[in-house]
Amino acid sequence: MQKPLMPPAAPPALAERAERVAPFIVMDVMNQAAAIERRGGNVVHMEVGQPSAPTPASIRAAAARALEDGRIGYTQALGTDSLRARIARHYRAAYGVDVAAERVVVTTGSSGGFILAFLACFQPGARVAITAPGYPAYRNILIALGLEPVAIEVGPETRFALTPELIERAHRERPLAGVLTMSPANPTGVVMSPEAIADVAGACRRLGLWYISDEIYHGLTYEAPATTALSADPDAIIVNSFSKYYCMTGWRVGWLVVPERMVRTIERLQQNFSISVPYLSQVAGEAAFDATEECEAIKAGYAENRAFLLKALPEIGLGDFLPVDGAFYIYLDIGRYSNDSMAFCRSVLEEAQVAITPGLDFDEGRGARTVRLSFAGSLAECEEAVSRIGGWLKKR
Ligand SMILES: Cc1ncc(COP(=O)(O)O)c(C=O)c1O
């Protein structure tokens, strides 16, 4: 046998910044629910943040025609010309804002859009302000890219929105490079008013920060429509997706609107990362803008669920939440019952067979006394969940 040239070294270490990325707690809840179902249990699912309705038929038909045609190749890295033009037209129709198609970048869901936008905007180590509570992937993507998330606590007093004062305070502590907001928000369902968005955009301009606006839940509002940050600042970076309003989570297609000077940089990144977004998904995305009737019918179902829950939850002793303006979430304060939302959700799942998500996914500090309920399912499921949780609370 040949003698090794060198003694074996210790196995290489995994990258520290990748190891710091936390798991999604909601995925663990889904696994526990699946285990109960395998044992024959019947779980009501209010944990998942995706529409239970199938993708509208007209969207699937457009993709099926393209599939039949068979010419499924790479596209331009920034997306097909026709989809980019269609998205640009959507901004005029939906918001009265002019966006040049050249500024639109098609991405693999908004998740892919965040990676491109963060890499294009920020130097290694840059500090980026996000909200707590907030969507957990922001924090985790920033960490994985060697950036520093700065979680700013927000609460009902600002309707869970960042304000210029909060941004300025964080910037004074140590300079920020950017601010990321979302409206409607996950997990709170709160919509930022046009004034609140203009205030954040103004603060970013004054301080020389990038402003990134996650608008993935646009279209899903129950009172006033949501405002795009582009109406406050034409240079804001918009992140959006077909996942939620259009019921297309599995198609993995979304888009960015970026300032003209950033387009070429993003194009180079996309060329190298993924070459292009899957062609069939881009065809489906284009058809989505003509599926308004089906999408509105699905949204009417959420509105019914919302109206039921806003009335029924307080009746079973769960009334501590802000009215949901948009998305399909209710973010409940359960402090009356528990200071351990993980244990609370585990008990609700095991004893009442309703899956809900602990707030710790969204707020590492205060999330121990909050939970998120998703009402993206049917009214019958919402009714069953309330009846089970109500009965369970009474017996405790
Ligand atoms: C606020 C928010 N942004 C972004 C995403 C990512 O969605 P996608 O990558 O499917 O577009 C989600 C998904 O739940 C979300 O809640």
The ligand as a Gaussian input file, in Angstrom:
#p B3LYP/6-31G(d) Opt

LIG

0 1
 C      -42.835000      38.734000       3.283000
 C      -42.379000      37.653000       2.357000
 N      -41.453000      37.951000       1.440000
 C      -40.990000      37.011000       0.611000
 C      -41.447000      35.695000       0.655000
 C      -40.859000      34.687000      -0.304000
 O      -41.722000      34.290000      -1.297000
 P      -41.346000      33.777000      -2.755000
 O      -39.884000      33.470000      -2.783000
 O      -42.204000      32.584000      -2.959000
 O      -41.668000      34.883000      -3.712000
 C      -42.422000      35.348000       1.583000
 C      -42.930000      33.966000       1.668000
 O      -43.651000      33.580000       2.549000
 C      -42.911000      36.350000       2.466000
 O      -43.839000      36.093000       3.400000

